[in-house]
Amino acid sequence: MSISIHDSRYQVLQTQLTQLRQAAGLTQVQLARRLKLGQSFVSKIERGEAYVEVLLLIEWCAACGGQATDIIKQLTKQSSKVKVMASKN
């Protein structure tokens, strides 16, 4: 099974990461510094142009004062919805 960055679950992930950063009161530049990444890479993730590796997900959440498990739970719910929709087709 190949998963694209255009998958609806990936779009949920992008939204969650952006909202987490904003709720923490961080700019992309500030978050990028905390993660030791370039701001452009943070932007690409938030725009859906780059994948988020699981260890980066954990670090991103920690840098914003959040928990990766919260985002994973949301993605799990989204996956369940996708499976239900697929089984109806």
Phi, psi and omega in degrees: 000124179258130180248127182265159174292352178267359176298140182301328178292325179291326177294324175298317179300313179302313180298315180298317181294319179296314180296322178297314179299313182295319179297331178281354180074027182255142170276168175299322180297313181297317178295317180301319178297317179298325182270355183060045178235170173278148178300325182296328178290319176301316179298316180298322178296313182293334179269356179082026180255359179214146178284153174254116177284149188301321180291326175293321176304313180298314181293319179302310181299316179298319180296336180260003180079021181246184180238131177298330181298327178296317180291320179297321177299317179297318179294325178296318177298317180296320178298320178297320178296319180297317180296318179297315180297320181293323181288338178281340182274000000 
